[in-house]
Amino acid sequence: MSNRLRAPGRAPRTVRVDPDLVPPAERHARHRSDHQSALLRLVDQAAGAAGDLLALAVPVDCVCCGAEDRALCIACDRNIRRLTHEPFRAERGAPALMDVDGTVLLPVVAAGVYREELAQALLSFKRHGQHQLGDSLGRALAGAVRAATDGAEGICLVPVPTSNAAFLKRGFSPVHLLLRKVSRQLPELRVAHVLEKSGTSVLQLPGGQKGLDRGGRARRVRGSMRVHQRGRKRLPGHRCVIVDDVLTTGATLSEAARALHLAGAVVAGAVVLAATRAPDSAGSGAASAEARGEGHDLEKNKPGKDE
């Protein structure tokens, strides 16, 4: 198995497994700029300085630890880098993406596990419109996309669409906004906005998918996506990688893959920013966290889909 989303028929490679199953050794975060160009690095530094001046006029607190003057303090940003330092294959924690005999139906690369600073930052970005967090989260998502597609040619990234209700509530689509950050770092990858909500899912319930079991999530999203008319002409034969923010049971990614397959696309896999631990299968993750002395409650801040 490899982090890369390989084409059918290629031999599998050995890769890092789910970090909750085999926790990696702690290592220091590396502080590298997202840009190789000295001019772009200078622009980023100037933007950071402008943000510091703005904080004097409009005080802000870190969304993770409450430190003053920054929406994401240096220490918490460092921890997000640490949590997303090594993207990993996450589909085995998503029941909808695995067959009963253990066959992988859709490979998924996750930037990190949905916990600690990564969870807090993502929730603040989605629920409260903290766009200042976009650079840090976009950097993490770009790392996962790079790990999944490195060396592959002709790949296009397809974001999972947000519901109309969620878009009206927030005023933006988190996945699409993060993909803009990814495109700055990986301009060679094309983004295809071809999926849309169909409004014909079998089960229409209020409150998103939070609290639903595997079957409930699958029924809710079944038939909920389609490829719009223009996309149907562009997709046949093209290799696609689906992009979403959070992986839970995999029902949403499975539905997106179904819609793309029907339009003639070749779905190579998916990439997510964070992979959660379901309540009924969180044993390994909870045990790992407890063993490291971390008391973070994964369920307390788990987002509902389109929340």
C-alpha positions as CSV (number, residue, x, y, z in Angstrom):
1,M,0.0,0.0,0.0
2,S,1.3,3.5,-0.7
3,N,0.2,7.0,0.1
4,R,0.1,7.6,-3.6
5,L,-3.2,6.9,-5.4
6,R,-1.8,4.4,-7.9
7,A,-3.4,3.4,-11.1
8,P,-5.1,0.0,-11.2
9,G,-2.6,-2.9,-11.9
10,R,0.5,-1.3,-10.3
11,A,2.2,-3.2,-7.6
12,P,1.5,-1.9,-4.1
13,R,4.2,-0.2,-2.0
14,T,4.9,-0.1,1.7
15,V,3.7,3.1,3.4
16,R,3.1,4.6,6.8
17,V,-0.1,3.3,8.3
18,D,-2.8,5.0,10.4
19,P,-0.9,6.8,13.2
20,D,-3.4,5.6,15.8
21,L,-2.5,2.0,15.0
22,V,1.3,2.6,15.0
23,P,2.0,6.0,16.6
24,P,5.1,7.6,15.0
25,A,8.0,8.9,17.1
26,E,7.7,12.6,18.1
27,R,9.7,14.9,16.0
28,H,10.2,18.7,15.8
29,A,8.1,20.6,13.3
30,R,10.0,22.1,10.3
31,H,9.4,25.7,9.6
32,R,9.7,26.2,5.9
33,S,8.0,28.7,3.7
34,D,5.3,27.6,1.3
35,H,7.2,29.4,-1.5
36,Q,10.6,28.9,-3.1
37,S,10.6,32.4,-4.5
38,A,12.3,35.0,-2.3
39,L,9.8,37.6,-3.5
40,L,6.8,35.5,-2.4
41,R,8.4,34.8,0.9
42,L,8.9,38.5,1.4
43,V,5.2,39.1,0.5
44,D,4.2,36.5,3.1
45,Q,6.4,38.2,5.8
46,A,4.9,41.6,4.9
47,A,1.4,40.1,5.2
48,G,2.3,38.7,8.6
49,A,3.6,42.0,9.8
50,A,0.4,43.7,8.5
51,G,-1.6,41.1,10.5
52,D,0.3,41.9,13.6
53,L,-0.5,45.6,13.2
54,L,-4.1,44.9,12.6
55,A,-4.2,42.8,15.8
56,L,-3.3,46.0,17.7
57,A,-6.5,47.7,16.4
58,V,-8.7,44.6,16.4
59,P,-7.6,42.2,19.2
60,V,-8.0,38.5,18.5
61,D,-7.2,35.4,20.4
62,C,-5.8,32.1,19.2
63,V,-8.7,29.7,18.4
64,C,-6.8,26.8,20.0
65,C,-5.2,28.1,23.2
66,G,-6.6,31.6,23.7
67,A,-3.2,33.4,23.3
68,E,-3.6,37.0,22.4
69,D,-2.9,38.9,19.2
70,R,-3.2,36.0,16.6
71,A,-6.0,33.9,15.4
72,L,-3.5,31.0,15.4
73,C,-0.5,31.5,17.6
74,I,3.0,30.3,16.6
75,A,2.9,27.4,19.0
76,C,-0.5,26.1,17.8
77,D,0.5,26.5,14.2
78,R,3.6,24.5,14.9
79,N,1.4,21.8,16.4
80,I,-0.8,21.7,13.3
81,R,2.4,21.2,11.2
82,R,3.4,18.4,13.6
83,L,0.0,16.7,13.3
84,T,0.0,16.9,9.5
85,H,3.7,16.3,9.0
86,E,3.2,12.8,7.5
87,P,0.0,12.2,5.5
88,F,-1.3,8.6,5.8
89,R,-3.8,6.2,4.2
90,A,-7.1,6.5,6.2
91,E,-9.7,4.5,4.3
92,R,-9.6,1.5,6.8
93,G,-11.2,3.7,9.4
94,A,-14.1,4.5,7.1
95,P,-16.5,1.6,6.8
96,A,-18.2,2.8,3.6
97,L,-14.9,2.7,1.7
98,M,-14.1,-0.9,2.6
99,D,-15.7,-4.1,1.3
100,V,-16.7,-6.9,3.8
101,D,-13.7,-8.9,2.8
102,G,-11.3,-6.1,3.5
103,T,-10.9,-4.9,-0.1
104,V,-10.3,-1.1,-0.4
105,L,-13.1,0.4,-2.4
106,L,-11.7,3.9,-2.5
107,P,-8.2,4.8,-1.2
108,V,-8.0,8.0,0.9
109,V,-5.0,10.0,2.0
110,A,-5.5,12.2,5.1
111,A,-3.3,15.0,6.2
112,G,-3.8,14.2,9.8
113,V,-6.1,12.8,12.5
114,Y,-9.0,15.0,13.5
115,R,-7.9,16.0,17.0
116,E,-6.2,18.7,19.1
117,E,-5.2,21.9,17.3
118,L,-6.1,20.5,13.9
119,A,-9.7,19.9,15.0
120,Q,-10.1,23.2,16.8
121,A,-8.7,25.2,13.8
122,L,-10.8,23.4,11.3
123,L,-14.0,23.9,13.3
124,S,-13.2,27.6,13.8
125,F,-12.5,27.9,10.0
126,K,-15.8,26.3,9.1
127,R,-18.2,27.5,11.8
128,H,-16.9,31.0,12.5
129,G,-15.4,32.0,9.2
130,Q,-11.9,32.4,10.6
131,H,-10.3,32.8,7.2
132,Q,-6.9,33.7,8.8
133,L,-6.6,30.0,9.4
134,G,-6.8,29.2,5.7
135,D,-3.0,29.4,5.1
136,S,-2.2,26.9,7.8
137,L,-5.0,24.5,6.9
138,G,-4.4,24.9,3.2
139,R,-0.7,24.1,3.7
140,A,-1.7,20.9,5.5
141,L,-4.2,19.9,2.7
142,A,-1.6,20.6,0.0
143,G,0.8,18.2,1.8
144,A,-1.7,15.4,1.6
145,V,-2.5,16.2,-2.1
146,R,1.2,16.2,-2.9
147,A,1.7,12.8,-1.1
148,A,-1.3,11.3,-3.0
149,T,-0.5,12.6,-6.5
150,D,3.3,12.9,-6.5
151,G,4.6,11.7,-9.9
152,A,1.1,11.1,-11.3
153,E,0.1,13.0,-14.5
154,G,-3.3,14.2,-15.8
155,I,-4.9,14.2,-12.3
156,C,-7.6,16.7,-11.6
157,L,-8.9,17.6,-8.1
158,V,-12.7,17.5,-7.6
159,P,-14.0,19.2,-4.5
160,V,-17.0,17.7,-2.7
161,P,-19.9,20.3,-3.0
162,T,-21.4,21.9,0.1
163,S,-25.2,22.0,0.6
164,N,-27.1,25.2,-0.3
165,A,-28.2,25.6,3.3
166,A,-24.6,25.4,4.6
167,F,-23.4,27.8,1.9
168,L,-26.1,30.3,2.8
169,K,-25.3,29.9,6.5
170,R,-21.5,30.4,6.1
171,G,-21.3,32.5,3.0
172,F,-18.5,30.3,1.6
173,S,-17.5,26.7,0.9
174,P,-14.6,25.6,3.1
175,V,-13.3,22.9,0.7
176,H,-13.3,25.2,-2.3
177,L,-11.6,27.9,-0.2
178,L,-8.9,25.6,0.9
179,L,-8.4,24.3,-2.6
180,R,-7.5,27.8,-3.7
181,K,-4.6,27.7,-1.2
182,V,-3.6,24.3,-2.5
183,S,-3.6,25.6,-6.1
184,R,-1.1,28.3,-5.1
185,Q,1.3,25.6,-4.0
186,L,0.5,23.0,-6.6
187,P,-0.4,25.0,-9.8
188,E,0.2,22.0,-12.0
189,L,-2.9,20.3,-10.7
190,R,-6.2,21.3,-12.3
191,V,-9.3,21.8,-10.1
192,A,-12.6,20.7,-11.7
193,H,-15.7,22.1,-10.1
194,V,-18.0,19.5,-11.6
195,L,-20.0,18.1,-8.7
196,E,-23.2,19.6,-7.4
197,K,-25.9,18.7,-4.9
198,S,-28.8,17.1,-6.7
199,G,-31.4,17.7,-4.0
200,T,-32.8,14.1,-4.5
201,S,-31.2,12.2,-1.6
202,V,-33.4,9.5,-0.2
203,L,-33.4,10.6,3.4
204,Q,-33.8,14.3,4.2
205,L,-33.1,15.1,7.8
206,P,-32.3,18.3,9.6
207,G,-29.0,18.8,11.4
208,G,-26.5,17.3,9.0
209,Q,-25.0,13.8,9.5
210,K,-23.9,14.3,13.1
211,G,-25.2,11.5,15.3
212,L,-26.1,9.2,12.4
213,D,-24.6,5.7,12.2
214,R,-23.0,4.2,9.1
215,G,-26.3,3.2,7.6
216,G,-28.0,6.5,8.3
217,R,-25.2,8.4,6.7
218,A,-25.2,6.2,3.6
219,R,-29.0,6.6,3.3
220,R,-28.8,10.4,3.8
221,V,-26.2,11.0,1.0
222,R,-27.4,8.4,-1.5
223,G,-28.3,10.1,-4.7
224,S,-27.4,13.5,-3.3
225,M,-24.7,14.4,-5.8
226,R,-24.4,14.6,-9.6
227,V,-22.1,16.0,-12.2
228,H,-23.5,19.1,-13.8
229,Q,-24.2,19.2,-17.5
230,R,-20.9,21.0,-18.5
231,G,-18.8,18.6,-16.5
232,R,-20.3,15.5,-18.2
233,K,-18.6,16.6,-21.4
234,R,-15.2,17.1,-19.8
235,L,-14.9,14.1,-17.5
236,P,-15.0,10.9,-19.5
237,G,-11.7,9.1,-19.3
238,H,-10.0,11.7,-16.9
239,R,-8.4,10.6,-13.7
240,C,-9.9,12.4,-10.7
241,V,-9.0,12.7,-7.0
242,I,-11.9,13.8,-4.7
243,V,-11.1,16.4,-2.1
244,D,-13.0,16.9,1.2
245,D,-12.3,18.4,4.6
246,V,-13.2,15.6,7.1
247,L,-13.5,11.9,6.7
248,T,-15.9,10.1,9.0
249,T,-17.6,6.9,7.7
250,G,-16.7,7.6,4.1
251,A,-20.4,7.8,2.9
252,T,-19.9,11.3,1.4
253,L,-16.8,10.3,-0.5
254,S,-18.5,7.1,-1.7
255,E,-21.4,9.1,-3.1
256,A,-19.1,11.6,-4.8
257,A,-17.2,8.7,-6.4
258,R,-20.5,7.1,-7.6
259,A,-21.5,10.4,-9.3
260,L,-18.1,10.7,-11.0
261,H,-18.1,7.1,-12.2
262,L,-21.5,7.6,-13.8
263,A,-20.1,10.5,-15.7
264,G,-17.3,8.4,-17.1
265,A,-14.5,9.7,-14.9
266,V,-11.7,7.4,-13.5
267,V,-11.7,8.0,-9.7
268,A,-8.1,7.4,-8.5
269,G,-8.9,8.1,-4.9
270,A,-9.6,10.9,-2.4
271,V,-7.7,13.3,-0.2
272,V,-9.0,14.8,3.1
273,L,-7.6,17.3,5.6
274,A,-8.5,15.2,8.7
275,A,-9.8,11.8,9.4
276,T,-12.1,11.3,12.5
277,R,-12.5,8.3,14.7
278,A,-16.1,6.9,14.8
279,P,-17.6,6.3,18.3
280,D,-17.8,2.6,17.8
281,S,-14.3,2.2,16.4
282,A,-12.3,4.8,18.3
283,G,-10.8,2.3,20.7
284,S,-7.3,2.4,19.1
285,G,-7.3,6.1,18.7
286,A,-8.5,6.8,22.2
287,A,-6.1,4.3,23.7
288,S,-3.1,5.9,21.8
289,A,-4.1,9.4,23.0
290,E,-4.5,8.2,26.6
291,A,-1.1,6.4,26.4
292,R,0.5,9.7,25.4
293,G,-1.2,11.6,28.2
294,E,-3.6,13.4,25.9
295,G,-7.2,13.8,27.2
296,H,-8.7,15.3,24.1
297,D,-12.3,14.3,23.5
298,L,-12.6,13.4,19.8
299,E,-16.4,13.3,19.9
300,K,-16.9,16.5,21.8
301,N,-15.9,18.7,18.8
302,K,-16.7,16.3,16.0
303,P,-18.3,18.3,13.2
304,G,-21.5,17.3,11.5
305,K,-21.2,17.1,7.7
306,D,-21.9,20.5,6.1
307,E,-21.9,22.0,9.6
